[in-house]
Amino acid sequence: MTMLNNSTSGLLAFQRSLATTSHNISNVNTEGYSRQRAELSTRPASDQGGGFVGNGVKTGTVQRIFDQNLEDAVRRAGTEFQSFDKLANFNGRVDNLLADKDAGLSPALQSFFDSLEDVANDPSSSSARQMVISEAENLVSRFDLLDRQMRSLDDEVTDQMQNNVSQINQYAESIANLNREIRDAEGRSGGQPANDLRDQRDQQLQELSDLVGTQAIHTDDGGIDVMIGNGQPLVLGNDANALDTQRNEFDPSREELVFVGADGSPKNVTNVISGGELGGLMEFRENTLDSVRNDLGQLATDLSNAINAQHNQGIQMNGEQGGDVFSVAEPRVLPSTRNSDAIDGVPDVAFVEDSVGQLTGADYRVTFEGGDWEVENRESGETFSVNNDGDGDVLDVEGLRIDVSEIEDAEDGDRFEIQPTRDSITAMESNLRTADEVAAAFPVVGGEATGDGGTAGVNRGDGEIGDFNMTSDDNVPFDDEVTLTFDADTNQFTVESDNEGVIGTLDYDPAVDSNGKTFSGDDLGADNPLTGIEFTMAGTPRTDDAFVIESNEDGSGDNRNAQALAEVANEGLLNDGNDSPQDFFSRIVGEVGTETQRSQSARDAQESLLRQAEADRESVSGVNLEEEAADLLRFQQGFQAAAQAASVADNLFQTVINTVGR
């Protein structure tokens, strides 16, 4: 009987091994499958007096060949790769758009300023003036194209974010269900591992981690708890919580991530989600897309304000003041949906005039606390206070004028978000319609005063007035005549207006100033006829020499304002006055290019780490068909040998029976 029992145990063991091997071969292409092995051990031997006699083989559990550390390494590498891959792809699309020689902004900027140069070279040319109109419209169209592309990317990010959230919730439910199935199966089997179910769960966890960064905690009962963000429990045992999206409290068009726990209350986790495709999407939207949209809006705003201010200082062909060349949207003010019911009104926010270079491209948060309003730069974190006391309720901060005087019944915690430039381009327009509207001329001219007979050259000295410049549009068009009469005894010019009489004096010492001294009408006091007008006096005037500043009656050939408009291309309008429009746009392109290169390099490096981690896991857990074929043959031979041994045992037993029977 011992021989028969030994042979029978061998048959069962080799049958189990053959079944396991065939199972491995069948799943060679099953994603996430770990090869399995039947564990065999000898049965305890029997003491037969003259020694111990073996009792055959014992079939133990079927164990999967698996290394948890290698599995975790693949999951971590996959999470990082998917995050950088998504980030690199979207960054690359923005980079290609901004740097495109045809669709980019640089060519349109250059063409617009070139058209202003052409008018400066030939101010009487109608075709040159018409080209300014065309290039202004082209520039607006180019801004609009970029803005629409950025908005399209924003919509795409939102769609993918919602799709990722749906998939994450499906995987969470699946992992929770598999936790239940594994516990049930292993409980029924007395603790034998449910290998295939565990493989399925690991594969689900891997695919979940490709979507969002996870932390997996293995529990003593064979389950896995899955955390996301900064510890939010997506899976706890047999139960799954959920991610969801909801509208931003300020901007209803913007979706944010919320975690819905067991109590059903949503918690905003937008800023703590990282890793996987979803983390890459969030990083792209926050660090690249929002920044580029704000910067492009800042460029459009500062450029428009500078061009408009200069154009307003000139006169058209008909002598009228130049109008605005461009218009952009006003800063966007968004109240929180959580504000108290009693609050009435919103902050009035506008761009500060003459605030060249002060806009930052950042968004701002205005919050009411302790009776005051606090303004926070959301990018730098710097804060500014506005006293809501009816006196100090207006604050000029970083190019913005914020007026909270009209807000009533605010309570602590009430707040608003200010987006100064993100939507600037949506309402950007070119306002010039006819060639005559191009204000190429300055509104004033100057020279020697004429005598009573209308003859110039009555001055006895060699003083000269010229180099007129406009610093504001306060006196455009100019409708006065101002005479400057020199007194050598006092070294002063008496400034007299036809409309207002004597308005002041200007000091001029020929011994010191003969090479040229620049005067500003603003030095004569507020709201005088020369406010916003600068001019230079040179030479050595004599007593009673007089000079006149008067209206430019024929501006058709005057190019002085056209020259000033063209010079805006070289002025420091942005970044604290350090960047010209082209410099600033180049800075945007450069920063996006750098970020794109960084994310692409990180993606490539992480892909290499992922492939190595997968290879390491495969070397342990992967099915090798050659090895399985060898095992199949080895177990087949073992099975056949055990069968032969059983046959021999049966023959011996029959011989004994027959002998005893006789």
Secondary structure, DSSP 8 states (H G I E B T S, - for coil): -HHHHHHHHHHHHHHHHHHHHHHHHHTTT-TT---EEEEEEE---EE-SSSEE---EEEEEEEE---HHHHHHHHHHHHHHHHHHHHHHHHHHHHHHHH-TTTSSHHHHHHHHHHHHHHHH-TT-HHHHHHHHHHHHHHHHHHHHHHHHHHHHHHHHHHHHHHHHHHHHHHHHHHHHHHHHHHHHHHHTTS---HHHHHHHHHHHHHHHHHS-EEEEE-TTS-EEEEETTTEEEEETTEE-EEEEEE-SS-TT-EEEEEE-TT--EEE-TTT--SHHHHHHHHIIIIIIHHHHHHHHHHHHHHHHHHHHHHHTSB-TTS-B---SEE----EEEE-TTS-TT-B---EEEE-TT-TTT--S--EEEEEETTEEEEEETTT--EEEEE-SSSS-EEEETTEEEE-TT-BS--TT-EEEEESSTTGGGG-EE---SGGG---B-SEEEEE---TTS-S---SS--EEEEEEES-STT-S---EEEEEEETTTTEEEEEETTTEEEEEEE--HHHHTT-EEEEGGGG-TT-TTTTEEEEEES---TT-EEEEEE-S--TT--HHHHHHHHGGGS--BTTTTB-HHHHHHHHHHHHHHHHHHHHHHHHHHHHHHHHHHHHHHHHHS--HHHHHHHHHHHHHHHHHHHHHHHHHHHHHHHHHHHHH-
